[in-house]
Amino acid sequence: MNAGHFKVNLAASIRGVTFHIDTGNESGGHRKVDHAYPNRDAHYIEDLGWKSDYFDVRGYITDLDVAGDKIRTIRNALKSKGVCSFYHPLLDEMFQVEVFEWSIDTRTAQIGRVDFSFKAAKVNADQMVGMTISPVSSRSPIAALEAASDSLTIKLAEHLLA
């Protein structure tokens, strides 16, 4: 085998902070619901659209001289809110993601290695420009009930006066 085909010490980055990847998984798919009916063998599978695509990454840092600073830097990068850039070296691609879960393990810090992991969701282009994807009601339920009540009162009054 030609060793040139394999990348060694793959450098990844999140929010511009570089680190090495041990393992990384990518997942996604469709949201599907299987509807079952009582006393029937029939069922119906409803497709609710695409799930979010996720990265589950285990990485590490190894710089002995600046380990404390690097730990703080990676922790701050993972804790920061909002969309950020994530470079995945195996895919050789930059993604826009939002981190929603992370952990740092300092058990091996004495030998100059600090492990961490994070889970991040890929962000679609329409989410990045501030477009609201979740359903939004144009008015509150209370306002809708009040409007319906007023309408019913008017119709009742018209009926009684007729």
C-alpha positions in Angstrom: 0.0 0.0 0.0 1.1 3.5 -0.7 1.3 5.4 2.6 0.8 8.7 0.7 -2.9 7.9 0.4 -3.6 8.1 4.1 -3.7 11.4 6.0 -1.9 11.3 9.3 -2.8 13.7 12.2 -5.8 15.1 10.4 -6.2 18.8 11.5 -9.8 19.9 11.8 -11.1 23.2 13.1 -14.1 24.7 14.7 -14.5 28.5 15.0 -10.9 28.7 13.7 -9.5 26.6 16.6 -7.5 23.7 15.2 -7.5 20.2 16.7 -7.0 16.6 15.6 -9.8 14.1 14.9 -9.9 10.6 16.4 -13.3 9.6 15.1 -16.2 11.3 13.5 -19.6 10.2 12.5 -22.2 11.9 10.2 -25.8 11.0 10.4 -29.1 12.1 8.8 -32.1 10.7 7.1 -35.9 11.1 6.9 -38.3 11.6 9.8 -40.9 8.9 9.3 -43.9 7.9 11.4 -45.5 4.4 11.2 -49.2 4.8 11.8 -50.8 1.5 13.0 -54.5 1.0 13.2 -56.4 -1.2 15.8 -57.8 -4.5 14.5 -56.1 -4.1 11.1 -53.0 -5.5 9.5 -52.7 -2.3 7.4 -50.4 0.5 8.4 -49.3 3.8 6.8 -45.8 5.3 6.8 -45.8 9.1 6.7 -42.7 10.9 5.6 -42.3 14.2 7.5 -39.2 15.3 5.5 -35.5 15.4 6.1 -34.0 15.2 9.6 -31.1 17.5 10.5 -27.7 16.2 9.5 -25.4 15.8 12.5 -21.7 15.4 13.1 -20.5 13.5 16.2 -16.8 14.3 16.5 -14.1 13.0 18.9 -11.1 15.2 18.8 -7.9 16.0 20.8 -5.3 18.6 21.3 -1.6 17.9 22.1 0.3 21.1 22.5 2.1 20.7 25.8 3.4 24.3 26.0 0.0 26.0 25.7 -2.3 23.2 26.8 -4.1 25.3 29.3 -4.7 28.1 26.8 -5.7 25.7 24.1 -8.2 23.9 26.5 -9.8 27.3 27.3 -9.8 28.2 23.6 -11.5 25.0 22.5 -14.0 25.1 25.4 -14.9 28.7 24.5 -15.3 27.7 20.8 -17.6 24.8 21.7 -19.6 26.9 24.3 -20.2 29.9 22.0 -23.7 30.3 20.7 -24.7 30.5 17.1 -23.6 29.1 13.7 -19.9 28.5 13.2 -17.6 27.0 10.6 -16.4 23.4 11.0 -13.6 22.1 8.8 -13.8 18.3 8.4 -10.4 17.1 7.1 -11.5 13.6 6.0 -14.2 15.1 3.8 -11.9 18.1 3.0 -15.0 20.3 3.3 -16.1 23.3 5.4 -19.5 23.1 7.0 -21.7 25.7 8.8 -22.9 24.0 12.0 -24.3 24.7 15.4 -22.8 22.9 18.4 -25.4 21.7 20.9 -23.5 19.2 23.0 -19.9 18.9 24.0 -17.5 17.4 26.7 -13.8 17.8 27.5 -11.9 14.9 29.1 -8.6 15.9 30.8 -7.7 12.4 32.1 -4.7 12.2 29.7 -3.6 15.8 30.1 -0.5 14.6 32.1 0.8 12.9 29.0 0.1 16.0 26.8 -3.2 15.0 25.3 -6.7 16.4 26.1 -9.7 14.6 24.5 -13.0 16.2 23.8 -16.2 15.5 21.8 -19.0 17.5 20.4 -22.2 17.0 18.5 -23.2 19.6 15.9 -26.1 20.0 13.5 -25.4 21.2 9.9 -27.2 24.5 9.2 -29.0 25.0 5.9 -28.4 28.1 3.9 -31.9 29.4 4.5 -31.3 29.2 8.3 -28.1 31.2 7.9 -29.9 34.2 6.4 -32.3 34.4 9.3 -35.3 32.8 7.6 -37.7 31.2 10.1 -38.3 27.6 9.4 -40.4 26.7 12.3 -44.2 27.3 12.0 -45.1 30.7 13.4 -48.6 31.8 14.3 -49.6 35.2 13.1 -51.6 35.9 16.3 -51.8 34.4 19.7 -54.5 31.7 20.5 -56.1 34.1 23.0 -56.5 36.8 20.3 -58.0 34.1 18.0 -60.5 33.1 20.7 -61.4 36.7 21.4 -62.0 37.4 17.7 -64.2 34.3 17.4 -66.1 35.3 20.5 -66.7 38.8 19.1 -67.9 37.4 15.8 -70.3 35.0 17.5 -71.7 37.8 19.7 -72.4 40.0 16.6 -74.1 37.1 14.8 -76.2 36.2 17.8 -77.2 39.9 18.2 -78.1 40.1 14.4 -80.2 36.9 14.7 -82.1 38.2 17.8 -82.8 41.6 16.3 -84.0 40.1 13.0 
